[in-house]
């Protein structure tokens, strides 16, 4: 069975034909139009082109935003002018096939659960560390949606009472302490303080950012300032995962996003913070920590698989 997965991002739309083993048979990419009508037509054109060359069963569309429990209505999208839009019906009318609509973080998590780092687990939590923090939760083999369809907003768990302001309107959310932006903030604070931050200061660009390649080099060389910045972010992540464990009890945490490319430099202190914050540590099973393996394809693959499962 072949299904089409469409992953709508802020700058690009990625599409592909995906087989039952999660393999992308063919892929396409186009820029994301600003106009919502043009965006819908771009998706339809992409599906039409792919379906013209393959026997496609169903179509999955992943996008950032809050989607209702029935997975029919886009209640709010942060980057696209969609507010209370019956998006599934609109796409189905355009493409002439069953369409599954899913939040992009959930789609990526499902992709990792079915075909990536979470494969073989029964219960999985995926935490994606990018500019912000995204998440997905699989419980007993099912994607957890919540009563209103908006579960697994892990980055907006209040982590520090009265903490840093967050773009969601609250204060102290996890993504202010365990994201790519948070890592750059820690790097900047350490660089400004001098001492172990002197090499970090020397590697900052005109925008005040330490480029990823420079950070990787400093970490490989064991630079104390770089290691301390990662330790701070990893500690926040690990402590949050201890709380997630207490509530959700997964057997694996899959860490994705750009920050996860740091690998064991990130995961080792994350595990330590997780263990030291876990209720009943030493007398209960603990979860594994692994990095995501599907990269940018996770959402496309995941939503295509969901489309096949939901339209059987």
Number of C-alpha atoms within 10 A of each C-alpha: 12 23 29 33 33 29 31 24 16 15 12 13 22 23 28 26 27 25 19 13 12 22 14 20 13 14 16 14 14 14 14 20 17 13 10 13 9 12 17 18 15 17 23 18 14 23 26 16 12 20 20 10 10 15 13 20 18 28 30 29 28 26 26 22 20 23 25 22 14 11 19 19 21 22 15 17 17 12 13 19 12 16 15 15 16 16 22 21 15 14 22 16 13 16 20 13 14 18 30 27 26 31 25 27 26 30 31 31 33 29 28 29 30 20 19 21 24 28 14 13 17 15 21 31 28 31 27 29 25 18 17 20 25 25 24 27 28 23 16 12 15 13 20 16 21 11 9 12 16 16 17 22 16 22 23 22 16 18 22 14 10 11 15 16 12 16 12 8 8 15 19 18 25 24 29 28 26 28 27 22 19 22 24 19 18 21 26 19 15 21 24 13 11 13 11 16 21 16 17 24 21 10 16 17 10 7 6 14 16 22 12 14 9 14 20 16 12 18 18 12 11 11 17 16 23 27 19 17 21 25 21 20 25 26 23 22 29 27 21 24 28 24 16 19 21 14 9 16 18 23 18 23 24 24 26 29 20 16 21 22 17 15 14 14 17 23 22 16 20 25 23 14 21 27 19 14 19 20 14 11 13 10 7 9 10 18 20 13 23 18 25 26 17 19 15 14 20 28 32 31 34 33 34 35 30 25 23 25 11 12 12 7
